[in-house]
Amino acid sequence: MGGLGRRVKIGRTRFWDGADFCTRHSFRRGRREASIFFRTRGCRHDLAGGCTMCDYSVGEQPSAAVMVEIVGRALSELEESCACVLVSPSGSFLDEWEVPSSARRGILELLSRSPHEGVAFETRAETLSEDVAVSIKAALGAKDTRVYMGLESSDPWVARFSVYKELDHARFLSAVDVLRRHGISPVANVIVGAPFLDPREVIQDAVETVRWALSNGCDECCLFPVHVKKWTQIHWLHQKGLYSPPSLWALVHVLNGLGRELASRIELSWLTSYDAFNVTESPGGCNQCKEALLANLGKFASTSEWGFIEQLEHGGCACRDAMLATASSSREGRAYQAYRAIADYLFPTSWDQAKDAILREELDFMEEIV
């Protein structure tokens, strides 16, 4: 997957060559929030091909001082104080390769003086250390602070073969423990719609991942239904007929699988494309139900009120049943078919027998770690 990711990113449009920051406004639990995304050179993992669904783009690396100035400008454009402001680069806020420590300190200082009640960051669990957590808490004091960490899936098979992000569970749990000990709220990012899973497996994987994260110290989970973005492995798979984005009914099933009692600990993100420049296809439903799905899920995301999910249960739609009936072969079989197509694309004219042997060895390993 790494080789495919590197290949499809050649010549991609670089959003951050033409922008310093972008902002997004939302409501959560009935309170106003905002997100600020600022220019960096991009996610370190992107260089290795990146997660299969992810392209938050790259750009020229600004100096630490310029990063602080950019975030300061973005904060000044927020017209109202918020319950929480998320400040995020294209990858990990706590990765010094992307955001130097001097830039991080400057941004934290800006946030400490801001009128916003709470702040949030996104980062990979591997970038979190005891010293960093101490510095965040010292800078922000009593402000409510959340740190979102990409978990994606708690299933090692899905993480490795579907997402191309092997995350050591022990490292993730260590990061959760560090955050909690310093009064910072850990939040796990969980995807809905990993490649090679049929709709029932997509639902099961997300439900099990959320339950795993919440039972292992995370305060909340943020669910991300997967969109098809250009310059990603998923976009290539979609073009080859090997991937389709999930139905929003899958997200409804995930929420129902978790139940009303966990509703206040679930956040939804990327319900729509937000007119992103690189999204080619998004999760949805049929013409009869899509509008209701987006409306009710959006209201749930803004308020955490379970009644909006119950309304969808009462409505239903034929495409929901059709989604659940969609399945073919095993996830290992679907993965093998895709990996063979990738090998043919990357190495079209050579070592056919070797390719098959290597892929079959990989398939055996896929089955071993189930």
Secondary structure, DSSP 8 states (H G I E B T S, - for coil): -HHHHHHHTTT---GGGS-SEEEEEEEETTEEEEEEEE--S--GGGGGT--TT----------HHHHHHHHHHHHHT--S--SEEEEE-SS-TT-TTTS-HHHHHHHHHHHHHSS-SEEEEEE-GGG--HHHHHHHHHHHTTSEEEEEEEEE-S-HHIIIIII-----HHHHHHHHHHHHHTT-EEEEEEEE--TT--HHHHHHHHHHHHHHHHHTT-SEEEEEE--EETTSHHHHHHHTTS----BHHHHHHHHHHH-GGGGGGEEE--SS-TT-TTEEE--B--TTTHHHHHHHHHHHHHH--THHHHHHHHH--HHHHHHHT---S-HHHHHHHHHHHHHHHHSTTS-HHHHHHHHHHHHHHHHHT-
